[in-house]
Each structure stands twice: as structure tokens, then as C-alpha cells.
């Protein structure tokens, strides 16, 4: 799943919402509005699926990348440990 796929799903969802809002303003019959609302909800579900798959993939990738450590201290550079006082 790529960010482009999510963007397309988001645009489709927004377009369905725009079409529904416009149809309501134009006085479309209730059956048509219901059908358009159902199409919008399908687009929302598709967007949610794409987003979830993308997030899962990103978590998998981040789990395989080693943690980045801060700058080396003198002890770490030379493999020495401080003596306990």
C-alpha cells in the first residue's frame, strides 16, 4: 500500500461527499440521496482500509530499522567503563 493509493482513496471519498451535498442542494429525490450516501460510505470504508494497511506496513518497516543512537561518549568510543565509586 502506498501513500498514492491513500491519496486516491481520499480524493474519491471527497468527490462522493461533494456529489452527495450537491445533489441534496439540487433537490434530488430521497432514494437517490440514499444511494449516493451508500456510495460515499463505501468510499469512506475503502479509505479507512487503505490507511490501516499503510500504517501496518509502516510499523513493520520501522520495527526492522535499528534504533539510532546518540553521539559516542569517550567510554563508548574506547570500550571503557567508569569505575564505581
CORLIN-V580534 format. One record per residue. N is the residue number from 1. SS is DSSP state (A for helix, B for strand, O for the rest). PSI is psi in whole degrees, 0 to 359 (999 if undefined). Layout:
n=N ss=SS psi=PSI
n=N ss=SS psi=PSI
This chain:
n=1 ss=O psi=131
n=2 ss=O psi=166
n=3 ss=A psi=331
n=4 ss=A psi=322
n=5 ss=A psi=318
n=6 ss=A psi=317
n=7 ss=A psi=318
n=8 ss=A psi=318
n=9 ss=A psi=320
n=10 ss=A psi=317
n=11 ss=A psi=320
n=12 ss=A psi=317
n=13 ss=A psi=314
n=14 ss=A psi=320
n=15 ss=A psi=318
n=16 ss=A psi=321
n=17 ss=A psi=316
n=18 ss=A psi=314
n=19 ss=A psi=319
n=20 ss=A psi=313
n=21 ss=A psi=318
n=22 ss=A psi=317
n=23 ss=A psi=321
n=24 ss=A psi=317
n=25 ss=A psi=326
n=26 ss=O psi=359
n=27 ss=O psi=33
n=28 ss=O psi=151
n=29 ss=O psi=152
n=30 ss=A psi=322
n=31 ss=A psi=320
n=32 ss=A psi=319
n=33 ss=A psi=320
n=34 ss=A psi=318
n=35 ss=A psi=317
n=36 ss=A psi=322
n=37 ss=A psi=318
n=38 ss=A psi=320
n=39 ss=A psi=321
n=40 ss=A psi=315
n=41 ss=A psi=323
n=42 ss=A psi=321
n=43 ss=A psi=322
n=44 ss=A psi=315
n=45 ss=A psi=320
n=46 ss=A psi=316
n=47 ss=A psi=315
n=48 ss=A psi=319
n=49 ss=A psi=312
n=50 ss=A psi=316
n=51 ss=A psi=315
n=52 ss=A psi=315
n=53 ss=A psi=319
n=54 ss=A psi=316
n=55 ss=A psi=320
n=56 ss=A psi=315
n=57 ss=A psi=318
n=58 ss=A psi=321
n=59 ss=A psi=320
n=60 ss=A psi=318
n=61 ss=A psi=316
n=62 ss=A psi=333
n=63 ss=A psi=337
n=64 ss=A psi=348
n=65 ss=O psi=127
n=66 ss=O psi=150
n=67 ss=O psi=146
n=68 ss=O psi=129
n=69 ss=O psi=159
n=70 ss=O psi=184
n=71 ss=O psi=148
n=72 ss=O psi=134
n=73 ss=O psi=169
n=74 ss=A psi=321
n=75 ss=A psi=318
n=76 ss=A psi=327
n=77 ss=A psi=320
n=78 ss=A psi=4
n=79 ss=O psi=22
n=80 ss=O psi=150
n=81 ss=O psi=150
n=82 ss=O psi=145
n=83 ss=O psi=140
n=84 ss=O psi=138
n=85 ss=O psi=999
